[in-house]
Amino acid sequence: MPNPLDDPLYYLHNFRQVLDWLRLRYADVLDPEEQHFIQRFDSLPQASQALLVRMVMRKGVHFRAGKLDYAEIGAVQQAVAPLLDEGWVTDQGLLAFDELFGLLQKGEVLDAFGPWIEQPRGNKTDWLAPLSVQFPELRTLRDWCPALGEPLYSLTVMDLCDRLRLMFFGNLYQDWSEFVLADLGIYTYEKVEFCAESRGLRHRDDLHGLLFLHQCQQAFEAGEPLDGVLTQVASLVTDNPWLEKRRAKLLFQVGQYCERSAELGLAASIYRCCAYPGARARLIRVLERQAHFAQALQLALEAQQAPESAAEQQHLLRVVPRLVRKTGGPAARKAKPRDIVRLDLELPLPDPPMSVECCVQAHLSTAAGRLFSPVPAWPGRPAQRGLPPAPRRAVRRLPGPTARRALQNHHPPALPRQMGHPVTVRVLERAE
């Protein structure tokens, strides 16, 4: 099978695939601007399409012409002309000083701003803060550095392309490099058929809601006041279950942050209105840390009646006895360990040599070494003549109860009915 990355325009094919998928699946969600972009993109020359995709997939929105040198695209001036006509790229983009600073090399900064630099032999990064104070205005590259004589091309459709990426991936933390990683085999995705009812975004309001939650996530990660973030998250009105789950996940993350910051009261209030898996277990833990043992125990007992997952069930097995003890209740009795019935085997030295586990497996797979009797016949099913040999990982030197569970997990469902007691399989010595 040919490698997709051997094609120099592999990134353009991936971008076209996204547009075709969105046109087919989200035609009723796309706004007029997005629909126009998809239609006009197909009519552009291939070099112009490739240049636009290269710019979209790179970091930032401002690019010097000399940094857009790609063999498969050719002359940048010719490829960018249709993009300028469409208004998707501009050569009159305004730059703040920090944006300009990232585009210039150290020597170019010295040539343009040498009189304002106190230590010309210092590090370039040390010049940014003082120069930004002296030059707060916005200018074009030509106005900032007239001597460069190099065009600057700026994307004007990056927000639109981010919305398309959001509709395709369902999030904004995945980027266009996912296609390359999938082609390289680093990421593997299962191919699943989607029906129209399985769409995460059903209409335009859902897309706006998803963008709004992303902005709230960014505000939270930027360290903005939690009260403002929580107010914004609560203001979202939606009937989309998928968006509600995304909101619940964000609230859960905020609650965890409050726990780590010892803001237990705020964490408890967040967990109470959060439906994300694990929120109830965290609320029990927060109530326990606040010494509200009775409330925590009542909530834990309610959770025991209908645990939401196996993880919560295991959590409650540890928490409930501790809370009962802290509320003055009797200590839980420890379960009496079961007696272990041993089965001792003396096996001949194998030829060729093999591990103990393989020796036992080979012995148990024979009629003489079979541990369990066949399952009797019943109406509709013939008698089972024998059990298949257990896989290697199922035969270990294990305590009896553990061996029982291991054998149960790796044999047919009929096996538990044949086991009268746990079995430990060991090789004590080799026969002469």
N, C-alpha and C positions, 0 to 999 in steps of 0.2 A: 504494500500500500504506500503510495507516495506521501512524502512529508509535506503538509500544507505550508510549512515555513520555507520551503524551497522556492516558493513563488514570491518575488520581491514585493508584490502587492497584496500579501496575505492580510494585512491590516484593513485594506479597503474591502476585501471580500467579507471580512468579519463585520465591518460596519454596515455593509449592504444587507447582510443577514439580519442584523438588528432592525434595520428599517423595514425590511419585508415582514418580519415577525410582528412588529408593531402595527403595520398597516393592516395585517390580517386579523390581529387579536384585539387591538385597541382603537380601531377606526372611529368608534363613537366617543372615545375619551379624548382624543387629540383635539386641540383647539385649532382655529384657522391658521394661525402662524405655524404651528407644527406640521399641519397637513401641507401647507405651501412649501415648507422646507423639504419635506420628503419628496414631493412631486418635482420640485426644481432641481434637487440634487441629482436625480437620474438623468437630467438633460444636460448636465455640465460635462465638459471634456474630462477624460479620465485623469489627466494630469492635475486638473483643478480639484477633482474629487479627492485624489490621493493627498494633495497638499493640505486641503481642509482637514482631512482625517488625521494627518500627521500633527497638525497644530492642535486639534481637539484632544489628542491622546497625550500631548506633552504637558508639562507643568507650566502654569501661568497662562496669560492671554496676550502677552507682548513678546514679539520675536523680531530680532534683527535679521535682515535679509541674508546676511552671510551665514547665519545659523540654520538656514532652511535649505541646505545643499543636499539633495538626495538624487542618486543616479537614476532611479526609475522615474523621477518626476521631470528632470531636466531643468531648463531655465526657469527660475523662480518668477521673474517679471511676467513671463507669458502665462504661467500657470495661475498666478494670483489675479490677473486682470478680470476674469469672469467673476471671481469672488468679490472683488471691489465693486463691480457693476451690480451684483445682487445685494450689496450692503452687509454681507456676512463678515467681511474683513475691511478694516479701514487703515489708511496710511497717515491719518491725522489723530491718532490716539493720544490722549492727554496722560501724562505720567506724573505721579507724585515723586518726590526726590528719592524715597526709599525704593520705589520701583525702578527708577533710572539707575540707582546705585547698583542694583543687582544685574543690570544689563551691561555695565561698563567694566572693563578691566582696570587694574590698578593704575597703569600708565595713562589710560584715557581719563580717569578721574583726576590725576595730577595735572594733565594738560588743560582740562576744562575748569578746575577749581583750585589750582595751585595757590593763588594769592590768599585763599581763605583757609588753607591747611597749615596748622602751626608746626606739625612734625612730619615733613614729607617722607622721612625714612621709616616712619612707623607702620603699623599694620593697617591694611585697608579697612578692616572692620572698626578700628578705633576712630575713623573719620566720620562714620555715618551719623552718630548722635549730634555732634556739633554742627555739621553741615545741614542736617534736617531742620534745625532750629533757624538757621539763617536763610533757608530756601523753602518756605512752607507752601508756595504756590504750585499750581499745575501748569505744565507746559508740554509741548510736543518735543520729540527727540531733536528735531531740527532747531527748535528754539533753545533747548538746553545745550546742545553741542553742535553749533553750526559747522565746525571744522570736520566732523565725521563724514558727512556726505553719503551716508548709508540709510536706505529706507528702513522704517520700522512698521511692521504689520501687526495689527491688533485684532483679535477675535471679538466679534460683537454677538455671536450666537452661542457662547459657552453656557449661559444659563439654560438656553433651549436644549442644548445637547445633554446637559445634566438631567433635565427632566426626562428626556428620552432614555437615558441610562437608568434613571430611577424606575421608570415603567418596565424596563426590560429585566433588571436584576431584582427589583423590589426593595432596594436600599441604595445608599450612596457610598457605602464603604467598599463595595466592589467596583473595580474600574475596568478599563478596556484591556488591561494586561491579563485578565482572566482567560481570554481566548488563547493567548500565547501559551500560558501555563497549561491549559487543557490540551493544546496541540503538542506540547512537549511531553505530555503524560504525567506531569507533576500533579495536576488536579484531574480527578475523574468524576464525571457526573452521570448519573443514571438518566436514560432517556425515558420520559414519562409523557403519555398523551394527556393533554389538558382539554377539558370541555369548556364551553363558554361560561358555565355556572361556577367554575373553579377560579375565576379571575379574582385576584386580590383587590384590584381597583375596578369598581363597577361603574363609576361615573366620575365626572370632573371634580366634584367636591371631595371624593376620596383621595384624589391626587393632591389637592390642596391640603387636606388633613395630614397626609403623609409628609409633605414638605414642612408643614407646621411642626409636627413632632420631631423632625430632623433638626429644625431650628431650636426647639426646646432642648434637645440632646446636646447640641453645640453650646447653648447657653449654660447648661449644667456643667459640661466638661471645662468650660472657660472659667468656672468659679464664680459665676454671678450669684447674687443672694438667692437662697433656696425658697424663700417665701414667694419671690417673683416667679421663679421657675414653676413651682407647684401651682400657683394661680394660673399661669399660662396653660399648663397641662390640663388643669380642670376645666378650662374654658372651651376646650374642644368638644363640639357636639357632633356625634356620628353614630350611625346605626350599623357600621361595618364591623363584624366580629374580628376580622384580621387587624384592623386599626385599634380596636379595643385591646387586643392582646399586645400590640406594640406599645400602647400607652401603659398598660399594666407592667410591662417589662421595664420601661423607663422609671415608673414609680418604685418598682422593686430595687432598681439600682440606686435611686435616691435614698430609699430606706436603709440599704446597706451602708451607704456613705454616712448617714446619720448615726448608725450603730457604731461605726468605727470612730466617729467624732464624739461619742458619748452623749449625743442628743437623743436620749432614749424616749422621751415624751413625744418628740416629733416623729421618731421612727415608728413608735406604736401607732400613732394616728395615721401614718402612711400605710402601714401593713393592714390596718383594719379595713381600708377601702381599696385594697389591692387584691385582684383575683389571680395574680401570676402564680404559677406553681412554686411552692416553697414559702410563700408569704405567711401562711398560717403557722408553719413551724418557726419562722423567724419571730412572729408575734409572741408565741409561747416563750421563746428564749428571752425576748425583751422584757416581758412581764416578770419572768423569773429574776432577771437582773435588777428589776425595780423592786424586788421583794414582794410582788403581788402574787403570792404563791397560790392562793385560793382561786383567783381568776385564771391563772395559768393552768391549774389542774382541771378546772371546769372545761376550759377550751380544749385541753389535751384529751379529756374523756370523750368530748363530743367528736373530736377528730378520730378517735379510735373506732367509733361506730361506723365511720365512712372515710377511711384514709384515701387521700387523693392519688397516692402512688406508693410503690414499695419502699422508696426512700423515706417517705414520711412515716410509714408503718415501722420501719426500723428505728427511726428517730424517736418515735413515741415509746418503743420498748425500753429505751434508755431513760427517757425524760419522766414518764409517769411514775415509776418507783421512787425516783428522787423527789418529785413533787409531793407524793404521798407522805414520804418521810418528813419533808419540811413542813407539811401542814399538820403533823402530829399523828399521822396514821401509822398502822403497823408496817413493819419492814416486810418486803416480799420474800417468800421462801425460795431458796435456790433449788432448782430442779436436781433430783438425784441422778447421777450419771448412770447410764445403762451399762449392764455387764457386756463385756466383749467376748464373743465366741471366736476362738482361733481355729484356723485350718492350717495345719503344718504340712508342707509338701517336701518330699525329697526327690529331686529331679536329676536325671543323668546329665553329665557334662555335654553341652551341645557341640555339634560339629557342623558347620563352622561356629566359632564362639559368637555369642550374642549376649545382650544385657539380661539381667534378671527379669525385668518386666516382659521382655520379648519371650523368654523361656516360659514364664507363667502363662502368657497369652496363648502361646502355641499349645501348651498342655490343656488349658481350659477349652480350647476350640475343638479338641478331640472328644469322641464319645466317652472315653474312659475318664476324662478329666472334667466333664460337664458338671456344674454345680447344681443345676436346677432341672427338674423334671419337665417334660413337654407340657404345653397347655392342652387340656382336654378339649375335645370337639364340642360344639354346641350348635343348635340349629342355625343354618346359614353360613357356617364357617367350618372348614375342615380342621382336623387336629394339627397342631404345630409340631413338626418333627424335631425341631431343635432350634436353639438360639444362635444367631450369628456371633462370631467371635467379637469380644469387646475390643475397641480400638486401643492403641498403645497408651494413650493418655488416661484411659479409664482404669488401668491396672497399676496401682502404686502401692508402696508400703505405707498404708494409711491406718489410722484407728478405725474400729468397727463402724461407728455411725457415719464417719466420713466416707469410708469405702462403700457403704450402702447407698449414700446419696450419689456418689460418683457413678456406680454401676446403674442406678436408676436413671441417671441423666443420659447415659450413652447406650442403653438397651431399649428394645421396643416397649410400648406402654404396658404390655402384658406382664413384664418382669416383676413389678411390685406384688402381683398376686401370687408369684411363685416363691418369694423370699420369706422365709419364716423368721430369720434373725440376721443381724449384721455379720459380715464375714471379713476376716482379715487374712490376706494372702501373703505369705512370706516363704522364702527359701531359706531353710535353716542351714543346710550343708549340701554339698555335692556328693552324689553316690559314687562309689568306687567303680 
